[in-house]
Amino acid sequence: MNGFVRAARASDAADLARIQVACWRHGYAGIVPGEVLAELTSAEAETRWRDRWTEAITKPPTSRHHVLVAVTAPGASHAADPSRAPSRMVAGFASAGPAGDGDRWPGTDAELFELRVAPELAGHGHGSRLLNAVAATLAGDHFTSVSAWALEADTAFRRFLESAGWAPDGARSELDMGTRVPVIRLHTLLPGGDDPPDPPERWGSRRTPSAHPGGGPGFAPGPGPRPGASP
């Protein structure tokens, strides 16, 4: 399935919230307690996520925070009858910016806060296009490396990143979501990057990934259990 990636617009916020909720329902069942998942994916919660995405898109904390969307080609969602499909539709999204972990240096180290593809559109290259676009965007902002937290149980996302040259960096933590959910961190160098310098001590100790609405450091989305994706 063809498509492309562009910067998110305020009008995309509802689609981002819809896709995020769908991915949580699809990917977190059996990992996150049912009552927590129901709360995170309720209609009321989806409205809150839409508002947070609107703010993240229109009022990013810095010029190095980005929200990107993958968009389908015209008629791609109804190949048998392209006339039934909208000209284009949002298939997925990614958000990224300066790293927030204490052992990362936000001057050169970036973080992939979230990468999601609508479950019904997975497997058509949208995740790879998003990941490549994120890498190019971050490299353009003079970052040299990027990291991401992933649910330890989310083997599909981990394999997706590893197939693109990412690898675990040894950092581990847990999300407190009514039960302890293990997460691991993966990283990779960006195009043109070299081994980054050690971060200054003033950045402090490693931050634990957010387990509640709020997402990346100083960046509204992705809300909820941020680690993980649906490429």
ZISULCOR-V810476 format. One record per residue. N is the residue number from 1. RES is the residue in one letter. SS is DSSP state (hx for helix, st for strand, lp for the rest). Layout:
# ZISULCOR-V810476
N|RES|SS, N|RES|SS
This chain:
# ZISULCOR-V810476
1|M|lp, 2|N|lp, 3|G|st, 4|F|st, 5|V|st, 6|R|st, 7|A|st, 8|A|lp, 9|R|lp, 10|A|hx, 11|S|hx, 12|D|hx, 13|A|hx, 14|A|hx, 15|D|hx, 16|L|hx, 17|A|hx, 18|R|hx, 19|I|hx, 20|Q|hx, 21|V|hx, 22|A|hx, 23|C|hx, 24|W|hx, 25|R|hx, 26|H|hx, 27|G|hx, 28|Y|lp, 29|A|st, 30|G|lp, 31|I|lp, 32|V|st, 33|P|lp, 34|G|hx, 35|E|hx, 36|V|hx, 37|L|hx, 38|A|hx, 39|E|hx, 40|L|hx, 41|T|lp, 42|S|lp, 43|A|hx, 44|E|hx, 45|A|hx, 46|E|hx, 47|T|hx, 48|R|hx, 49|W|hx, 50|R|hx, 51|D|hx, 52|R|hx, 53|W|hx, 54|T|hx, 55|E|hx, 56|A|hx, 57|I|hx, 58|T|hx, 59|K|lp, 60|P|lp, 61|P|lp, 62|T|lp, 63|S|lp, 64|R|lp, 65|H|lp, 66|H|st, 67|V|st, 68|L|st, 69|V|st, 70|A|st, 71|V|st, 72|T|st, 73|A|lp, 74|P|lp, 75|G|lp, 76|A|hx, 77|S|hx, 78|H|hx, 79|A|hx, 80|A|hx, 81|D|hx, 82|P|hx, 83|S|hx, 84|R|hx, 85|A|lp, 86|P|lp, 87|S|lp, 88|R|lp, 89|M|lp, 90|V|st, 91|A|st, 92|G|st, 93|F|st, 94|A|st, 95|S|st, 96|A|st, 97|G|st, 98|P|st, 99|A|lp, 100|G|lp, 101|D|lp, 102|G|lp, 103|D|lp, 104|R|lp, 105|W|lp, 106|P|lp, 107|G|lp, 108|T|lp, 109|D|st, 110|A|st, 111|E|st, 112|L|st, 113|F|st, 114|E|st, 115|L|st, 116|R|st, 117|V|st, 118|A|lp, 119|P|hx, 120|E|hx, 121|L|hx, 122|A|lp, 123|G|lp, 124|H|lp, 125|G|lp, 126|H|hx, 127|G|hx, 128|S|hx, 129|R|hx, 130|L|hx, 131|L|hx, 132|N|hx, 133|A|hx, 134|V|hx, 135|A|hx, 136|A|hx, 137|T|hx, 138|L|hx, 139|A|hx, 140|G|hx, 141|D|lp, 142|H|lp, 143|F|lp, 144|T|lp, 145|S|st, 146|V|st, 147|S|st, 148|A|st, 149|W|st, 150|A|st, 151|L|st, 152|E|lp, 153|A|lp, 154|D|lp, 155|T|hx, 156|A|hx, 157|F|hx, 158|R|hx, 159|R|hx, 160|F|hx, 161|L|hx, 162|E|hx, 163|S|hx, 164|A|lp, 165|G|lp, 166|W|lp, 167|A|st, 168|P|st, 169|D|st, 170|G|st, 171|A|st, 172|R|st, 173|S|st, 174|E|st, 175|L|st, 176|D|st, 177|M|lp, 178|G|lp, 179|T|lp, 180|R|st, 181|V|st, 182|P|st, 183|V|st, 184|I|st, 185|R|st, 186|L|st, 187|H|st, 188|T|st, 189|L|st, 190|L|lp, 191|P|lp, 192|G|lp, 193|G|lp, 194|D|lp, 195|D|lp, 196|P|lp, 197|P|lp, 198|D|lp, 199|P|lp, 200|P|lp, 201|E|hx, 202|R|hx, 203|W|hx, 204|G|lp, 205|S|lp, 206|R|lp, 207|R|lp, 208|T|lp, 209|P|lp, 210|S|lp, 211|A|lp, 212|H|lp, 213|P|lp, 214|G|lp, 215|G|lp, 216|G|lp, 217|P|lp, 218|G|lp, 219|F|lp, 220|A|lp, 221|P|lp, 222|G|lp, 223|P|lp, 224|G|lp, 225|P|lp, 226|R|lp, 227|P|lp, 228|G|lp, 229|A|st, 230|S|lp, 231|P|lp
